Amino acid sequence: MGGSAAVIARARGDFKAGRYRWVAQVMDQVVFAEPSNKEARSLAADAFEQLGYLAESAAWRNAYLLGAQELRSGVRGGARSVPGVSPEILHATPIALVFDYLGTRVDGPRAGTANIVINWQFTDTRESLASTLEHGALTSITGKTVPNAVTTVTTTRTVFESLVLGQRTLADAMEHREITTVGDAKAVSDLFALLVDFEAGFPVVEPGR
C-alpha cells in the first residue's frame, strides 16, 4: 500500500467520508507493523470512537471504546494478576457456580494426571459439595458427598471466599482452625496450588506481548 505514511494519508480521507470500519481495518495493519506509530494509533482510536458512538449494542460500543482507550492510554491493569472475580460477585454466586469458576482457573497441563476428590461442607450456608479434579478439569456435584473423597473439608463460605480471592492463605486458615480436614489435608493445598490468576490487562487491539 506504499508504506505507513501513504496508508494514513488515504485513511484520513476515508475517515472524513465516514468509512470508519475501513479506517479501523487498515490502521490495524499499521499499528501491528509499527506499534509505536502515534499517528496511526490516534487515527485508529478516532475511528473506534466513531464506531462506538454509532453502535446500538452496548457490548459493541464498549468494545470499540475500550479499543480507543487502549490505543491512547495503553493496556489497563498492567501486568497484575488477579483472581478474575470481585468479592461482591463471588459472594452472590451459588456454590456450584463458584466451583465452575474455579474450574476456569485450573492449570490443566500442570494438573496432568492428578486425581483429587474432596468433599466440602460449609457450616454457615449448610451446603455440601463434592469436587473432582481429573484429566486437568475440575467438576463438582452439589448437595451430596462421595465415599471416594480423599478428604472432607469443613469451613464457611466467608473463609472459603477469602482463600479464593487470595486475601489470606490456606495455611493461615488451617492454623486458626477456620478450615478443618478429615483425611489427606495435603490434597486441599495441592488443589489450590493448581489454580492460576488472570492477567488484569491484556491487549485488545494491539499486538500481544
Buried (B, 14 or more C-beta within 10 A) or exposed (E): EEEBEEBBEBBBEBBEEEBBEBBBBBBBBBBEEEEEBEBBBBBBBBBBBBBBEEBEEEEEBEBBBBBBBBBBEEBEEEEEEBBBBEEEEBEEBEBBEBBBBBBEBBEBEEBEEBEBBBBBBBEEEEBBBBBBBEEBEBEBBBEEBEEEBBBBBBBBBEBBBBBBBEEEEBEBBBEEEBBEBEBBBEBBBBBBEBBBEBBBBBEBBBEEE
